[in-house]
Amino acid sequence: MTDVVVAGGGLAGLVAARHLAEAGADVRLFERHHDLGGRVRSLRRDGFVFDRGFQVFFTAYPAARRELDYDSLDLRYFKPGAVVARPGERSTLSDPFRDVDGALETILNRDVTLRDKLRVFELRRELAEKSDREISAGPDESTREYLRGRGFSDRFVENFAAPFYGGITLDRSLATSKKVFEFTFKMLTTGRIAVPARGMAAITEQLAESAREAEVELVTDETVTDLDASDTPEIELGRESVTADAVVVATDPEQARELTGVESIPTDAKGCVTQYYAFDGPELDAGKRLLLNADSPAPNQIAQLSAVAPEYAPEDRNLLSATYLGVPDDPDEDLAAKTARALDSWYPERRLDLETLHTDRIEFAQFAQPPGVHDRLPDVRAPDGPVYLAGEYTDASSLNAAIGSGRTAAKRVADDFDLAF
């Protein structure tokens, strides 16, 4: 039987491990943290659910559709579009094709021009007909250049695109590759944005359970500290070393680069800080839509999570999250004060008494994706010896890429060792 070690218990590692076990390999997975999932984890405390930073799930992700049971995830859905907020003003910008409630407000919205709205419809139709392979091919440019080249106004770029896609890519300047924009735009218009009722960790838990059912040995609190990529790779752990026929490295980018020596693994990071707050009384009128800060990047966006997923908070409380791009040095209480000031300015008719519950400071939430970066990403077989890469850094910085890379790595191992994939 082929022995395979998977280093790293994030989404990529869990998917790779399950497929290899189902193909007939004897698979051990080592994860350095106590919990599996990498960045896709949730803290459940006092009736609240705090995801590790603001995360959402795009239901149209092709890799996720292939690997996950959506019914078991018990998804809760955001409404399309967002509420554009600035001092004393709130306006809805949505997709009138899928959001009848927001259609009239969107048509009358003055934060973008009529031509912008028409161009959005044109782009929607064009990208729906474009394959993912076509999106990833061809020349590249920044998202800001791309939008301006297509004739979108400065009002659209600054009031909507910068905070909305800035929240997705952690890059409000829109210097991220237009390929990321096109892919996420297509996902948004062909699917929905959701969170599992039990939090984003439900995705990890489902993948971990599938791996256990395939008889993968899942070992937590065990770090792979070194890797000798010979014909029979040797893996150094904290207290012992083990050998295997093949190793799948599914760690974070920095550790993967250190273990394999593959210099093309990207390690330039995009970080963020997400704070969670509770408040009493009726929910905000944004409801299940994101609140975008059109006036300032601090915070970039606010989400009323308990309106989307009531399971995220006790029955008598509301849960908000506010996300700051980068990793500001401000103390937690100063960030909370900025959030309170922003909400007070957007809702002058209402005074919210926010209780700060939890703060996540995530130094490496994504790898940076400037134009051209995707052409430089490493292949699954970039390392020496029978060592394989599984991680979003082989494709793009997204949950979809992480899941898909696990399957790709497993397929390559199976092909090389004549396993029945």
C-alpha positions as CSV (number, residue, x, y, z in Angstrom):
1,M,0.0,0.0,0.0
2,T,1.2,3.5,-0.8
3,D,2.0,5.6,2.3
4,V,1.2,9.3,2.0
5,V,1.8,12.0,4.6
6,V,-0.2,15.3,4.3
7,A,1.4,18.2,6.1
8,G,-1.3,20.7,7.0
9,G,-5.0,20.3,7.9
10,G,-6.6,23.2,6.1
11,L,-9.1,22.7,3.4
12,A,-6.5,21.7,0.8
13,G,-4.9,19.1,3.0
14,L,-8.3,17.6,4.1
15,V,-9.5,17.3,0.5
16,A,-6.2,15.8,-0.7
17,A,-6.1,13.3,2.2
18,R,-9.7,12.1,1.6
19,H,-9.2,11.6,-2.1
20,L,-6.0,9.7,-1.6
21,A,-7.4,7.5,1.1
22,E,-10.4,6.7,-1.2
23,A,-7.9,5.9,-3.9
24,G,-6.3,3.2,-1.7
25,A,-3.4,5.0,0.0
26,D,-2.6,4.8,3.7
27,V,-2.8,8.5,4.6
28,R,-1.7,10.3,7.7
29,L,-2.3,14.1,8.1
30,F,-0.4,16.2,10.6
31,E,-1.7,19.6,11.6
32,R,0.3,21.9,13.9
33,H,-2.8,23.6,15.6
34,H,-5.2,21.9,17.9
35,D,-8.1,22.6,15.4
36,L,-8.2,21.7,11.8
37,G,-9.2,24.2,9.0
38,G,-6.4,26.7,8.8
39,R,-8.0,30.1,8.4
40,V,-11.5,28.5,8.0
41,R,-12.3,28.2,11.7
42,S,-15.0,29.5,14.0
43,L,-15.0,30.3,17.7
44,R,-18.3,29.5,19.4
45,R,-18.8,31.3,22.8
46,D,-21.7,32.3,25.0
47,G,-24.1,31.7,22.2
48,F,-22.2,33.7,19.6
49,V,-20.3,32.5,16.5
50,F,-17.1,34.3,15.6
51,D,-15.5,33.2,12.3
52,R,-11.8,33.7,12.0
53,G,-12.0,37.1,10.4
54,F,-14.9,38.1,8.1
55,Q,-15.4,35.2,5.7
56,V,-18.3,34.3,3.4
57,F,-19.0,31.3,1.1
58,F,-19.7,31.8,-2.6
59,T,-22.2,29.0,-3.5
60,A,-21.1,29.1,-7.2
61,Y,-17.5,28.0,-6.4
62,P,-17.0,25.1,-8.8
63,A,-14.6,23.2,-6.5
64,A,-16.9,23.6,-3.5
65,R,-19.8,22.3,-5.5
66,R,-17.8,19.2,-6.3
67,E,-16.5,18.5,-2.8
68,L,-19.2,19.8,-0.3
69,D,-22.7,18.8,0.6
70,Y,-24.5,22.1,0.7
71,D,-27.6,20.8,2.3
72,S,-25.6,19.6,5.3
73,L,-24.0,23.0,5.6
74,D,-27.4,24.5,6.3
75,L,-26.5,27.8,4.5
76,R,-27.8,31.2,5.4
77,Y,-27.8,33.8,2.6
78,F,-26.8,37.4,2.3
79,K,-29.0,39.6,0.0
80,P,-27.3,40.6,-3.2
81,G,-25.4,43.9,-3.4
82,A,-24.8,46.2,-0.5
83,V,-25.8,49.4,1.3
84,V,-23.4,52.3,0.5
85,A,-23.0,54.3,3.6
86,R,-21.5,57.8,4.4
87,P,-22.3,60.3,7.1
88,G,-26.1,60.9,7.1
89,E,-26.7,58.8,4.0
90,R,-27.4,55.2,3.2
91,S,-28.3,53.9,-0.3
92,T,-28.9,50.4,-1.7
93,L,-27.1,49.1,-4.7
94,S,-28.2,45.6,-5.6
95,D,-28.9,43.2,-8.5
96,P,-32.4,43.9,-9.7
97,F,-32.5,40.6,-11.5
98,R,-32.3,38.7,-8.3
99,D,-33.4,41.2,-5.7
100,V,-36.9,42.5,-6.3
101,D,-36.9,44.3,-2.9
102,G,-33.9,46.4,-3.8
103,A,-34.6,46.9,-7.5
104,L,-36.3,50.4,-7.2
105,E,-33.7,51.7,-4.8
106,T,-30.9,50.5,-7.1
107,I,-32.5,52.1,-10.2
108,L,-32.7,55.4,-8.3
109,N,-29.3,55.1,-6.6
110,R,-27.2,58.2,-7.3
111,D,-23.9,56.8,-5.9
112,V,-23.3,55.4,-9.4
113,T,-24.4,56.6,-12.8
114,L,-27.0,55.2,-15.1
115,R,-24.2,54.2,-17.5
116,D,-22.5,52.3,-14.6
117,K,-25.7,50.3,-14.1
118,L,-25.9,49.5,-17.8
119,R,-22.2,48.5,-17.9
120,V,-22.8,46.2,-14.9
121,F,-25.6,44.4,-16.8
122,E,-23.3,44.1,-19.8
123,L,-20.5,42.7,-17.7
124,R,-22.9,40.3,-16.0
125,R,-23.9,38.8,-19.3
126,E,-20.4,38.7,-20.7
127,L,-18.8,36.9,-17.7
128,A,-21.7,34.4,-17.4
129,E,-20.7,33.1,-20.8
130,K,-17.0,33.1,-20.1
131,S,-15.4,30.0,-18.8
132,D,-13.1,30.0,-15.7
133,R,-10.2,29.0,-18.0
134,E,-10.9,31.9,-20.3
135,I,-10.9,34.3,-17.3
136,S,-7.6,33.0,-16.1
137,A,-5.9,33.3,-19.5
138,G,-4.7,36.3,-21.5
139,P,-3.1,39.6,-20.5
140,D,-3.6,41.1,-17.1
141,E,-4.0,44.5,-15.4
142,S,-5.2,45.9,-12.1
143,T,-8.9,45.9,-11.3
144,R,-8.9,49.7,-11.2
145,E,-7.4,49.9,-14.7
146,Y,-9.9,47.3,-15.9
147,L,-12.9,49.1,-14.6
148,R,-11.8,52.4,-16.0
149,G,-11.0,50.8,-19.3
150,R,-14.6,49.5,-19.5
151,G,-15.9,53.0,-18.9
152,F,-17.0,52.8,-15.3
153,S,-17.2,56.2,-13.5
154,D,-15.1,57.3,-10.6
155,R,-18.3,57.3,-8.6
156,F,-18.7,53.6,-9.2
157,V,-15.1,52.8,-8.5
158,E,-14.8,54.8,-5.3
159,N,-18.3,54.4,-3.8
160,F,-18.9,50.7,-4.6
161,A,-16.0,48.8,-6.2
162,A,-13.3,50.0,-3.8
163,P,-15.0,49.0,-0.5
164,F,-16.9,46.0,-1.9
165,Y,-14.0,44.3,-3.8
166,G,-11.6,45.8,-1.3
167,G,-13.3,43.6,1.2
168,I,-13.0,40.6,-1.0
169,T,-9.3,41.1,-1.9
170,L,-8.2,43.1,1.2
171,D,-7.1,45.7,-1.3
172,R,-9.2,48.9,-1.4
173,S,-6.8,50.5,-3.9
174,L,-8.0,47.9,-6.4
175,A,-4.4,47.1,-7.4
176,T,-5.4,43.4,-7.5
177,S,-5.4,41.4,-10.7
178,K,-8.5,41.9,-12.9
179,K,-8.6,38.1,-13.2
180,V,-9.7,38.0,-9.5
181,F,-12.3,40.6,-10.1
182,E,-13.8,38.8,-13.1
183,F,-13.9,35.4,-11.3
184,T,-15.5,36.8,-8.2
185,F,-17.9,38.9,-10.2
186,K,-19.0,35.8,-12.1
187,M,-19.4,33.9,-8.8
188,L,-21.5,36.7,-7.4
189,T,-23.8,36.8,-10.4
190,T,-24.2,33.1,-10.9
191,G,-24.5,32.1,-7.3
192,R,-25.1,33.5,-3.8
193,I,-23.1,34.7,-0.8
194,A,-23.7,32.6,2.3
195,V,-22.4,31.4,5.7
196,P,-23.2,28.0,7.3
197,A,-25.6,28.3,10.2
198,R,-22.9,27.0,12.5
199,G,-20.2,29.2,11.2
200,M,-17.6,28.8,8.5
201,A,-16.0,26.0,10.5
202,A,-18.8,23.8,9.4
203,I,-17.0,23.6,6.0
204,T,-13.9,22.3,7.8
205,E,-15.9,19.9,10.0
206,Q,-17.6,18.4,7.0
207,L,-14.4,17.9,5.1
208,A,-12.7,16.4,8.2
209,E,-15.6,14.0,8.8
210,S,-15.3,12.9,5.1
211,A,-11.6,12.3,5.6
212,R,-12.2,10.2,8.8
213,E,-14.8,8.2,7.0
214,A,-12.2,7.4,4.3
215,E,-9.9,6.2,7.2
216,V,-7.4,9.1,7.1
217,E,-5.5,9.3,10.3
218,L,-5.9,13.0,11.5
219,V,-3.2,14.1,13.9
220,T,-3.4,17.6,15.5
221,D,-0.9,19.5,17.7
222,E,1.9,18.0,15.6
223,T,4.1,20.2,13.5
224,V,6.1,19.1,10.4
225,T,9.4,20.9,11.1
226,D,11.6,19.5,8.3
227,L,11.3,17.5,5.1
228,D,14.0,15.5,3.3
229,A,12.7,15.1,-0.3
230,S,14.6,11.9,-1.2
231,D,13.1,9.0,-3.2
232,T,11.5,8.0,0.2
233,P,10.8,11.3,1.8
234,E,11.5,11.7,5.6
235,I,9.4,14.1,7.6
236,E,10.6,15.5,10.9
237,L,8.0,16.0,13.6
238,G,8.5,17.5,17.0
239,R,9.5,14.2,18.7
240,E,10.1,11.7,15.8
241,S,10.6,11.3,12.1
242,V,8.4,9.3,9.7
243,T,8.9,8.2,6.2
244,A,6.4,7.9,3.3
245,D,6.2,7.1,-0.3
246,A,4.8,10.6,-1.0
247,V,4.3,13.9,0.9
248,V,1.6,16.5,0.2
249,V,2.6,19.8,1.6
250,A,-0.6,21.7,2.4
251,T,0.7,24.2,5.0
252,D,0.5,27.9,4.9
253,P,2.6,29.6,2.2
254,E,5.5,30.6,4.4
255,Q,5.9,27.1,5.9
256,A,5.4,25.4,2.5
257,R,8.2,27.5,1.0
258,E,10.5,26.7,4.0
259,L,9.8,23.0,3.8
260,T,10.1,22.6,0.0
261,G,12.5,25.4,-1.0
262,V,10.1,26.4,-3.8
263,E,10.8,30.1,-4.2
264,S,7.7,30.7,-6.4
265,I,5.4,30.1,-3.5
266,P,4.0,33.6,-2.8
267,T,4.6,35.0,0.7
268,D,3.6,38.6,0.3
269,A,0.7,38.9,2.7
270,K,-2.6,40.8,2.9
271,G,-3.9,41.0,6.4
272,C,-7.0,42.3,8.1
273,V,-8.6,42.9,11.5
274,T,-12.2,41.9,12.2
275,Q,-14.0,42.9,15.4
276,Y,-17.3,41.5,16.6
277,Y,-19.9,43.5,18.6
278,A,-23.2,42.8,20.2
279,F,-26.1,45.3,20.5
280,D,-29.7,45.2,21.7
281,G,-32.9,46.4,20.1
282,P,-34.1,46.1,16.6
283,E,-31.6,45.2,13.8
284,L,-30.2,47.8,11.5
285,D,-32.2,48.5,8.3
286,A,-29.3,47.1,6.1
287,G,-30.6,43.7,7.1
288,K,-28.9,41.0,5.2
289,R,-26.8,43.3,3.0
290,L,-23.3,44.5,3.7
291,L,-22.7,48.1,4.8
292,L,-19.9,49.6,2.7
293,N,-18.0,52.5,4.0
294,A,-17.9,55.0,1.1
295,D,-16.3,57.7,3.2
296,S,-13.3,56.0,4.9
297,P,-11.5,52.7,4.9
298,A,-11.9,52.5,8.7
299,P,-13.7,50.2,8.9
300,N,-14.0,49.0,5.3
301,Q,-17.3,47.2,5.8
302,I,-19.7,46.1,8.4
303,A,-21.9,43.0,8.3
304,Q,-25.0,42.3,10.4
305,L,-24.3,38.6,10.8
306,S,-27.2,37.8,13.1
307,A,-29.6,39.2,10.5
308,V,-28.1,36.8,7.9
309,A,-27.7,33.8,10.3
310,P,-29.7,34.1,13.5
311,E,-27.7,31.2,14.8
312,Y,-24.7,33.5,15.1
313,A,-26.1,35.2,18.2
314,P,-28.4,34.5,21.2
315,E,-32.0,35.1,20.5
316,D,-32.2,38.4,22.2
317,R,-28.9,39.9,20.8
318,N,-27.6,41.2,17.5
319,L,-24.1,40.5,16.2
320,L,-22.1,42.8,14.0
321,S,-18.7,42.4,12.5
322,A,-16.5,45.3,11.3
323,T,-13.4,44.6,9.1
324,Y,-10.3,46.8,8.8
325,L,-7.9,46.2,5.9
326,G,-4.3,45.6,6.8
327,V,-3.3,45.0,10.4
328,P,-3.5,48.4,12.1
329,D,-1.7,48.9,15.4
330,D,-4.6,50.6,17.0
331,P,-5.7,49.0,20.3
332,D,-8.9,47.0,20.2
333,E,-10.8,49.7,22.1
334,D,-9.7,52.4,19.6
335,L,-10.9,50.3,16.6
336,A,-14.2,49.7,18.4
337,A,-14.5,53.5,18.9
338,K,-14.0,54.0,15.2
339,T,-16.7,51.5,14.4
340,A,-19.1,53.2,16.8
341,R,-18.4,56.6,15.2
342,A,-18.9,55.3,11.7
343,L,-22.3,53.7,12.7
344,D,-23.3,56.9,14.6
345,S,-22.6,58.9,11.4
346,W,-24.5,56.5,9.2
347,Y,-27.5,56.2,11.6
348,P,-27.8,59.6,13.2
349,E,-31.4,58.8,14.1
350,R,-30.2,55.9,16.3
351,R,-27.7,55.5,19.0
352,L,-26.1,52.0,19.2
353,D,-24.5,50.8,22.4
354,L,-21.9,48.4,21.1
355,E,-20.4,45.7,23.3
356,T,-17.0,44.5,21.9
357,L,-16.9,40.7,22.1
358,H,-14.0,39.5,20.1
359,T,-11.1,40.7,17.8
360,D,-9.2,38.7,15.2
361,R,-5.9,40.1,13.9
362,I,-4.9,38.1,10.9
363,E,-1.5,38.9,9.5
364,F,-1.7,36.5,6.6
365,A,-5.3,36.3,5.4
366,Q,-4.5,36.1,1.7
367,F,-1.4,36.3,-0.5
368,A,-1.1,39.4,-2.6
369,Q,-2.4,39.1,-6.1
370,P,-1.1,41.9,-8.3
371,P,-1.4,41.7,-12.1
372,G,0.6,38.8,-13.5
373,V,1.0,36.9,-10.2
374,H,-1.0,33.9,-11.3
375,D,1.4,33.2,-14.2
376,R,4.2,32.9,-11.6
377,L,2.5,30.5,-9.2
378,P,4.1,27.1,-8.6
379,D,2.9,23.8,-10.1
380,V,1.7,21.1,-7.8
381,R,4.9,19.1,-8.7
382,A,7.3,22.0,-8.3
383,P,9.2,20.5,-5.3
384,D,11.9,17.9,-5.7
385,G,11.2,14.2,-5.2
386,P,7.8,12.7,-4.6
387,V,6.6,15.9,-2.9
388,Y,3.5,17.7,-4.0
389,L,1.9,21.1,-3.2
390,A,-1.7,21.6,-2.2
391,G,-2.7,25.1,-1.3
392,E,-4.4,28.1,-2.8
393,Y,-1.0,29.4,-3.7
394,T,-0.9,27.0,-6.6
395,D,-4.0,28.8,-8.2
396,A,-5.5,31.9,-6.6
397,S,-6.2,33.2,-3.1
398,S,-9.6,31.9,-2.4
399,L,-11.5,29.2,-0.6
400,N,-12.4,27.7,-4.0
401,A,-8.7,27.5,-5.0
402,A,-7.8,25.9,-1.7
403,I,-10.4,23.1,-2.1
404,G,-9.6,22.6,-5.8
405,S,-5.8,22.4,-5.1
406,G,-6.4,19.5,-2.7
407,R,-8.1,17.5,-5.4
408,T,-5.4,18.4,-8.0
409,A,-2.6,17.3,-5.7
410,A,-4.3,14.0,-4.9
411,K,-4.9,13.4,-8.6
412,R,-1.2,13.9,-9.4
413,V,-0.1,11.6,-6.6
414,A,-2.6,9.0,-7.8
415,D,-1.3,9.2,-11.3
416,D,2.3,8.9,-10.2
417,F,1.6,5.9,-8.0
418,D,-1.0,4.1,-10.1
419,L,-3.8,4.6,-7.6
420,A,-7.4,4.3,-8.6
421,F,-8.4,8.0,-8.4
